[in-house]
Amino acid sequence: MDRKKLILLVAALVIAALAAFMARTMFSGGEPTPIAVAKPPEPTGPQVLVATRALPVGTIITADAFRYQPWPKELVEEAYFLKPDGSGPAPKGETGQPVGDEITEELIGTVVRNPITAGQPLTKGSLVAPGDRGFLAAALGPGMRAVTVPVSALTGVAGFVFPGDRVDLVLTQNVAGQGTGDTLKVSETIIRNLRVLATDQRSQPAKDEAGNTIVSEYKLVTLEVTPRIAEKISVAQTIGTLSLSLRSLADNAAELEMALASGSVNLPKGATPEEEERILAQISKQPSAGPGTFTTGGEVSRFQRRTPPAVTPVQIAKEQVQLNKQIEKATKGPVVRVSRGGNSTEVSVDRR
């Protein structure tokens, strides 16, 4: 090949390679230049306790409800809970939240008196401790009441019911036949999903030196109820014996799903997932006093009745006579002495 032509071919190949490289660089924008990202400054300042989530009024403080967080020194108030100096990193429990020092141990079991938003520092005036004035009132939800019922080791689940648990209330009674000695023994669930506020005078379970809960017998249980349910419980105590039935933690979720499927619980249209979760949480915490299940003696033993004793015509007649006497006694008014020509008679004035 001619030497001149060979030089021209090599030059053309070099020019083509340079053109291809330049075109690739233009369309790809070139290699990105690495940018150094500055690390955020380490937070400084005293450590204060802040809420890890929103804490509405009546919330019982647990170990996962707060944590230590650095706070600007110029914004620290006297009411804040400060981490003790020289204590080092606070030990963490199973929830990953700092626990173990004197401050956090004292706060566990207290009740929120004023609402606290997530990330807001906890203050001494926003919490009330067990035994302090107003503790039980702060633990009650809006519109709720507290009632106390007597229990024993038999009717109180052998002491395995603690504050914060949820129970059903069972009424056991003997239904006597009118004018007969025969009775119907019956037990029925009258109230469901009640929150236990306290056992005897304790709003927190007793614990031993190792931190384990002590199971002990108690004679009184305080429950959170609505005003209407409080009236029903007061009447039920005069009818028969009340017993506690401890509920499983999964019962509320299962009953709520059944209520949603049946249509008895309706969620507003257009509600966000957060709003739906909040509404369902409120519904699941409400006690229920609707028609419950019941069991008669005949379902337990073949020698017991399944229905109330029948009322005979003779019994009805006796009751009517007694009712007439009561009406006559109630309507009988004062006695007036009337004298006519030396004869005196007593005349009763009818109140009707």
C-alpha positions as CSV (number, residue, x, y, z in Angstrom):
1,M,0.0,0.0,0.0
2,D,1.2,3.5,-0.7
3,R,2.8,5.1,2.4
4,K,0.8,8.3,1.9
5,K,-2.5,6.5,1.9
6,L,-1.6,4.5,5.1
7,I,-0.8,7.7,6.9
8,L,-4.1,9.3,5.9
9,L,-6.0,6.1,7.0
10,V,-4.4,6.2,10.5
11,A,-5.1,9.9,10.9
12,A,-8.8,9.3,9.9
13,L,-9.1,6.5,12.5
14,V,-7.6,8.8,15.2
15,I,-9.9,11.6,14.3
16,A,-12.9,9.3,14.4
17,A,-12.0,8.0,17.8
18,L,-11.6,11.5,19.2
19,A,-15.0,12.5,17.7
20,A,-16.7,9.5,19.3
21,F,-15.1,10.2,22.7
22,M,-16.1,13.9,22.5
23,A,-19.7,13.0,21.6
24,R,-20.0,10.5,24.5
25,T,-18.7,13.1,26.9
26,M,-21.2,15.7,25.6
27,F,-24.3,13.5,25.9
28,S,-23.4,11.9,29.2
29,G,-22.6,15.2,30.9
30,G,-19.2,14.1,32.0
31,E,-18.2,12.3,35.2
32,P,-20.0,13.7,38.3
33,T,-17.7,15.6,40.6
34,P,-17.9,14.2,44.1
35,I,-19.3,16.7,46.6
36,A,-18.1,16.5,50.2
37,V,-21.0,16.3,52.6
38,A,-20.4,17.9,55.9
39,K,-21.4,15.9,59.0
40,P,-24.0,17.5,61.2
41,P,-22.6,18.9,64.4
42,E,-22.9,16.7,67.4
43,P,-25.8,17.9,69.6
44,T,-24.7,19.5,72.8
45,G,-26.5,20.7,75.9
46,P,-28.2,19.0,78.9
47,Q,-30.2,15.8,78.4
48,V,-33.9,16.2,79.1
49,L,-36.8,13.7,79.0
50,V,-39.1,14.0,75.9
51,A,-42.1,12.1,74.8
52,T,-41.5,9.5,72.1
53,R,-45.2,9.7,71.0
54,A,-48.3,11.7,71.6
55,L,-49.5,11.2,75.2
56,P,-53.2,12.2,75.7
57,V,-54.7,12.9,79.1
58,G,-55.1,9.8,81.2
59,T,-52.2,7.9,79.6
60,I,-50.3,5.7,82.0
61,I,-46.5,6.3,81.5
62,T,-44.5,3.2,80.5
63,A,-40.7,2.8,79.7
64,D,-41.3,3.3,76.0
65,A,-43.1,6.6,76.4
66,F,-40.0,8.8,76.9
67,R,-36.3,9.1,76.2
68,Y,-33.4,11.4,76.9
69,Q,-32.6,14.0,74.3
70,P,-30.0,16.8,74.1
71,W,-31.7,20.2,74.6
72,P,-30.4,23.8,74.1
73,K,-29.2,25.0,77.4
74,E,-30.8,28.4,77.1
75,L,-34.3,26.7,76.6
76,V,-34.2,24.4,79.6
77,E,-36.9,25.1,82.2
78,E,-36.9,24.2,85.8
79,A,-39.9,21.9,85.3
80,Y,-38.0,19.6,82.9
81,F,-36.6,16.3,84.0
82,L,-32.8,16.5,83.5
83,K,-30.5,13.6,83.2
84,P,-28.2,13.4,86.3
85,D,-24.6,14.7,85.6
86,G,-22.0,12.0,85.4
87,S,-24.5,9.2,85.0
88,G,-23.2,8.4,81.5
89,P,-25.4,6.8,78.9
90,A,-28.7,5.6,80.4
91,P,-29.2,1.8,80.3
92,K,-31.8,0.6,77.8
93,G,-34.4,-2.0,78.4
94,E,-36.2,-4.3,76.0
95,T,-38.0,-1.4,74.3
96,G,-34.7,0.4,73.6
97,Q,-35.7,3.3,75.7
98,P,-33.5,4.6,78.6
99,V,-34.5,3.2,81.9
100,G,-32.9,2.3,85.2
101,D,-32.0,5.7,86.8
102,E,-34.0,7.1,89.7
103,I,-35.9,9.7,87.5
104,T,-37.2,7.2,85.0
105,E,-38.1,4.6,87.6
106,E,-40.2,7.2,89.5
107,L,-42.0,8.3,86.3
108,I,-43.1,4.8,85.2
109,G,-46.7,4.3,86.4
110,T,-47.5,8.0,86.6
111,V,-50.5,9.4,84.6
112,V,-50.6,12.3,82.2
113,R,-52.5,15.2,83.5
114,N,-52.1,17.6,80.6
115,P,-51.7,16.4,76.9
116,I,-48.1,16.0,75.7
117,T,-47.1,16.0,72.0
118,A,-44.4,13.8,70.5
119,G,-40.9,15.3,71.1
120,Q,-42.2,17.7,73.8
121,P,-40.3,17.6,77.1
122,L,-42.0,16.1,80.1
123,T,-42.7,18.5,82.9
124,K,-43.3,17.9,86.6
125,G,-46.7,19.5,86.4
126,S,-48.0,17.4,83.5
127,L,-47.7,14.1,85.4
128,V,-49.4,12.9,88.6
129,A,-48.0,9.9,90.6
130,P,-49.9,7.1,92.3
131,G,-51.1,8.2,95.7
132,D,-51.1,11.9,94.8
133,R,-54.3,13.8,95.0
134,G,-56.2,13.6,91.6
135,F,-54.3,10.5,90.4
136,L,-57.4,8.4,89.8
137,A,-59.3,11.4,88.3
138,A,-56.4,11.9,85.8
139,A,-56.4,8.2,84.9
140,L,-60.1,8.3,84.0
141,G,-60.9,8.9,80.3
142,P,-63.2,11.8,79.3
143,G,-66.8,11.1,80.5
144,M,-65.8,8.0,82.4
145,R,-66.4,7.1,86.1
146,A,-64.7,4.9,88.7
147,V,-66.7,2.3,90.6
148,T,-65.5,-0.3,93.2
149,V,-66.8,-3.9,93.4
150,P,-66.0,-6.4,96.2
151,V,-64.2,-9.6,95.1
152,S,-62.5,-12.6,96.7
153,A,-59.8,-15.0,95.7
154,L,-62.6,-17.0,93.9
155,T,-64.3,-14.1,92.2
156,G,-61.2,-12.1,91.5
157,V,-59.3,-14.6,89.3
158,A,-57.1,-15.6,92.3
159,G,-55.3,-12.2,92.3
160,F,-54.1,-12.4,88.7
161,V,-55.9,-9.2,87.7
162,F,-53.7,-6.2,87.8
163,P,-54.3,-2.4,87.1
164,G,-54.4,-1.9,83.4
165,D,-56.0,-5.3,82.6
166,R,-59.4,-5.6,81.0
167,V,-62.1,-7.8,82.4
168,D,-65.8,-8.8,81.9
169,L,-68.3,-8.7,84.8
170,V,-70.3,-11.8,85.5
171,L,-73.4,-11.8,87.7
172,T,-74.6,-15.1,89.4
173,Q,-78.0,-15.2,91.0
174,N,-80.8,-17.4,92.1
175,V,-84.2,-16.6,90.5
176,A,-86.9,-17.8,93.0
177,G,-90.4,-18.8,91.9
178,Q,-93.2,-16.7,93.3
179,G,-94.7,-18.6,96.2
180,T,-92.6,-21.7,95.6
181,G,-89.3,-23.0,97.1
182,D,-88.0,-23.8,93.6
183,T,-85.2,-21.6,92.2
184,L,-83.4,-21.1,88.9
185,K,-79.7,-20.7,89.1
186,V,-78.3,-18.5,86.4
187,S,-75.0,-16.8,85.6
188,E,-74.7,-14.1,82.9
189,T,-72.1,-11.7,81.5
190,I,-73.6,-8.2,82.1
191,I,-70.6,-5.9,81.3
192,R,-67.7,-6.5,78.9
193,N,-64.3,-4.8,78.3
194,L,-63.9,-2.9,81.6
195,R,-60.4,-1.4,82.4
196,V,-59.1,-2.1,85.9
197,L,-57.9,1.1,87.6
198,A,-56.8,-0.2,91.0
199,T,-56.8,-3.2,93.2
200,D,-57.6,-2.4,96.9
201,Q,-55.7,1.0,97.3
202,R,-52.9,0.2,94.8
203,S,-52.9,1.6,91.3
204,Q,-49.7,-0.3,90.3
205,P,-48.9,-4.0,90.9
206,A,-46.6,-4.7,93.8
207,K,-43.1,-5.9,92.9
208,D,-40.3,-7.7,94.7
209,E,-36.6,-6.7,94.9
210,A,-36.0,-8.4,91.5
211,G,-38.7,-6.4,89.8
212,N,-41.1,-9.3,89.4
213,T,-44.8,-8.7,89.9
214,I,-46.2,-10.1,93.2
215,V,-49.5,-11.9,92.9
216,S,-51.6,-11.1,96.0
217,E,-55.2,-11.4,97.1
218,Y,-57.3,-8.3,97.3
219,K,-60.8,-7.5,98.4
220,L,-61.7,-4.5,96.2
221,V,-61.3,-3.8,92.5
222,T,-61.9,-0.3,91.0
223,L,-63.1,-0.2,87.4
224,E,-63.5,2.5,84.7
225,V,-67.1,2.7,83.5
226,T,-69.6,5.0,81.9
227,P,-72.2,6.7,84.1
228,R,-74.9,4.3,82.8
229,I,-72.8,1.2,83.5
230,A,-72.0,2.5,87.0
231,E,-75.7,2.5,87.8
232,K,-76.1,-1.1,86.5
233,I,-73.2,-2.3,88.6
234,S,-74.6,-0.7,91.7
235,V,-77.9,-2.6,91.1
236,A,-76.1,-5.8,90.2
237,Q,-74.3,-5.9,93.6
238,T,-77.7,-6.1,95.3
239,I,-79.0,-8.9,93.1
240,G,-76.3,-11.5,93.3
241,T,-72.6,-12.2,93.3
242,L,-70.2,-10.4,90.9
243,S,-67.2,-12.2,89.5
244,L,-64.3,-10.9,87.3
245,S,-63.5,-12.7,84.0
246,L,-60.0,-11.7,82.7
247,R,-60.0,-10.9,79.0
248,S,-57.2,-11.8,76.5
249,L,-55.2,-9.1,74.8
250,A,-56.4,-10.3,71.4
251,D,-60.2,-10.2,72.3
252,N,-60.6,-6.5,71.5
253,A,-59.1,-6.8,68.0
254,A,-61.3,-9.9,67.2
255,E,-64.5,-8.3,68.5
256,L,-63.7,-5.1,66.6
257,E,-63.2,-7.0,63.3
258,M,-66.6,-8.7,63.9
259,A,-68.2,-5.4,64.5
260,L,-66.8,-3.9,61.3
261,A,-67.9,-7.0,59.3
262,S,-71.4,-6.8,60.7
263,G,-71.7,-3.0,60.0
264,S,-72.4,-2.0,63.6
265,V,-69.2,0.2,63.5
266,N,-69.1,2.7,60.6
267,L,-66.0,4.7,59.7
268,P,-66.4,8.1,58.2
269,K,-65.8,8.4,54.4
270,G,-62.5,9.9,53.4
271,A,-60.8,9.3,56.7
272,T,-57.1,8.9,56.6
273,P,-55.4,5.7,57.8
274,E,-54.2,7.6,60.9
275,E,-57.8,8.8,61.7
276,E,-59.2,5.3,61.2
277,E,-56.6,3.9,63.5
278,R,-57.4,6.5,66.2
279,I,-61.2,5.9,65.9
280,L,-60.8,2.2,66.1
281,A,-58.5,2.5,69.1
282,Q,-61.1,4.6,70.9
283,I,-63.9,2.1,70.1
284,S,-61.9,-0.9,71.3
285,K,-61.4,0.7,74.7
286,Q,-65.1,1.4,75.3
287,P,-66.9,-0.9,77.7
288,S,-70.1,-2.6,76.5
289,A,-73.3,-3.4,78.4
290,G,-75.3,-4.9,75.6
291,P,-77.1,-8.3,75.7
292,G,-74.5,-10.9,76.8
293,T,-74.4,-14.6,77.2
294,F,-75.9,-16.5,80.1
295,T,-75.9,-20.0,81.5
296,T,-78.6,-21.7,83.5
297,G,-78.3,-24.5,86.0
298,G,-80.0,-26.9,83.6
299,E,-77.1,-26.5,81.2
300,V,-74.7,-27.6,83.9
301,S,-76.6,-30.3,85.7
302,R,-79.6,-32.4,84.6
303,F,-81.1,-31.9,88.1
304,Q,-81.4,-28.2,87.8
305,R,-84.0,-26.0,86.0
306,R,-83.6,-24.4,82.6
307,T,-86.5,-22.0,83.0
308,P,-88.0,-19.9,85.9
309,P,-90.6,-21.7,88.0
310,A,-94.1,-21.3,86.8
311,V,-96.6,-19.0,88.6
312,T,-99.9,-20.7,89.5
313,P,-103.4,-19.0,89.6
314,V,-103.4,-19.3,93.5
315,Q,-100.1,-17.4,93.7
316,I,-101.5,-14.7,91.4
317,A,-104.6,-14.3,93.6
318,K,-102.4,-14.1,96.8
319,E,-100.2,-11.4,95.2
320,Q,-103.3,-9.4,94.2
321,V,-104.7,-9.5,97.7
322,Q,-101.3,-8.3,99.1
323,L,-101.2,-5.6,96.5
324,N,-104.7,-4.4,97.4
325,K,-103.8,-4.2,101.0
326,Q,-100.7,-2.1,100.2
327,I,-102.8,0.3,98.0
328,E,-105.4,0.6,100.8
329,K,-102.8,1.4,103.3
330,A,-101.1,3.9,101.1
331,T,-104.3,5.8,100.2
332,K,-105.8,5.7,103.7
333,G,-105.7,9.3,105.1
334,P,-106.0,10.8,108.5
335,V,-108.9,9.9,110.8
336,V,-111.5,12.6,111.8
337,R,-113.8,12.2,114.8
338,V,-117.4,13.3,114.0
339,S,-120.0,13.9,116.9
340,R,-123.8,13.8,116.2
341,G,-126.1,14.2,119.1
342,G,-123.8,12.7,121.6
343,N,-122.7,9.9,119.3
344,S,-119.2,10.1,118.0
345,T,-117.7,8.1,115.1
346,E,-114.3,8.1,113.4
347,V,-114.2,8.7,109.6
348,S,-111.0,8.2,107.6
349,V,-110.3,10.8,104.9
350,D,-109.3,9.1,101.6
351,R,-106.1,10.7,100.1
352,R,-107.4,10.1,96.6
